[in-house]
Every structure is written in C-alpha cells, then in structure tokens.
Amino acid sequence: MQRYTNDFPVIGFVGLGQMGRPIAERIVHACGPCIVFDANSSAMAPFGEKASLARSMTDLGDRCDVV
C-alpha cells in the first residue's frame, strides 16, 4: 500500500544517534515529515514537532512505505 505525500513515499527512519540524527533531519527537510524510531526514546524528542514518532519498529514498518 502506497501512502505517498507531496510526491514522496512515507519514509521511516531508524536510529537517531550521532550519525542517524543529522541524516534524519536532512530527510525531514528535503521530503517533509517522516516517521522516526530509536530504542532510546529521548533521542526521538527533538523530532516531536517535525516528524511522527513510532512506538516500535513494528509500528514504524506498518506506517511507512520505505525504511
């Protein structure tokens, strides 16, 4: 099932540590809101206003087109 928004697939991003956070920020800036997940919930806090926060890896996978 495709859930395209603004001509982009809904993107899920896993891992918001030192390397993942800047990458996820660039994806949000370039493609619009995405869905993010990190095992450390505090790493997701900065994305609360600009991305959807997944409750688990399964939740993320169910809600996006591309991970």
C-alpha positions as CSV (number, residue, x, y, z in Angstrom):
1,M,0.0,0.0,0.0
2,Q,1.5,3.3,-1.0
3,R,0.9,6.4,1.2
4,Y,2.6,9.0,-0.9
5,T,2.6,12.6,0.4
6,N,3.8,15.5,-1.7
7,D,5.1,13.1,-4.4
8,F,7.3,11.3,-1.8
9,P,6.7,7.9,-0.2
10,V,6.2,8.0,3.6
11,I,9.8,7.4,4.9
12,G,10.6,5.7,8.1
13,F,14.0,6.2,9.8
14,V,15.5,4.1,12.5
15,G,18.5,5.2,14.6
16,L,18.8,8.8,15.8
17,G,22.2,8.7,17.3
18,Q,25.3,10.7,16.3
19,M,25.2,9.6,12.7
20,G,21.4,9.0,12.3
21,R,20.1,12.2,13.7
22,P,21.7,14.6,11.1
23,I,20.6,12.2,8.3
24,A,17.0,12.1,9.6
25,E,17.0,15.9,9.9
26,R,18.0,16.2,6.2
27,I,15.3,13.8,5.1
28,V,12.7,15.8,7.0
29,H,14.0,19.0,5.5
30,A,14.0,17.6,1.9
31,C,11.0,15.3,1.9
32,G,8.7,16.6,4.7
33,P,7.5,14.7,7.7
34,C,8.7,11.2,8.2
35,I,8.3,8.6,10.9
36,V,11.2,8.0,13.2
37,F,12.2,5.4,15.8
38,D,15.1,4.9,18.2
39,A,15.4,2.5,21.1
40,N,16.4,5.4,23.3
41,S,13.1,7.5,23.4
42,S,15.0,10.6,24.4
43,A,16.7,10.6,21.0
44,M,13.3,11.0,19.4
45,A,12.3,14.1,21.5
46,P,13.8,16.7,19.1
47,F,11.7,15.2,16.3
48,G,8.4,15.6,18.1
49,E,7.4,18.7,16.2
50,K,8.7,17.8,12.7
51,A,8.2,14.0,12.4
52,S,5.8,11.3,13.6
53,L,7.3,9.2,16.4
54,A,6.9,5.4,16.1
55,R,6.2,3.3,19.3
56,S,8.2,0.4,18.0
57,M,10.0,-1.0,14.9
58,T,6.8,-2.8,14.0
59,D,4.8,0.4,14.3
60,L,7.3,2.2,12.1
61,G,7.2,-0.6,9.5
62,D,3.4,-0.6,9.4
63,R,3.1,3.1,8.9
64,C,5.7,3.8,6.1
65,D,6.5,2.9,2.5
66,V,10.3,3.0,2.8
67,V,12.6,2.4,5.8
